[in-house]
Amino acid sequence: MFLTTTQQGYEVLGGVDILSPIGLIILTIGIVFTVGVPLIMILKGKKD
């Protein structure tokens, strides 16, 4: 994502709209890996 400075502020030159289908897919995958992987590691971790 590139940002350019103008008198009106910052203008985004790239990226994905979060409410588009691909944006929702990226968000879902991010949440699954951020929450799911550590949770699985905690629950299925090495037992003493």
Secondary structure as GFF3:
##gff-version 3
##sequence-region A 1 48
A	DSSP	beta_strand	3	6	.	.	.	ID=ss1
A	DSSP	beta_strand	9	12	.	.	.	ID=ss2
A	DSSP	alpha_helix	21	31	.	.	.	ID=ss3
A	DSSP	pi_helix	32	36	.	.	.	ID=ss4
A	DSSP	alpha_helix	37	43	.	.	.	ID=ss5
###
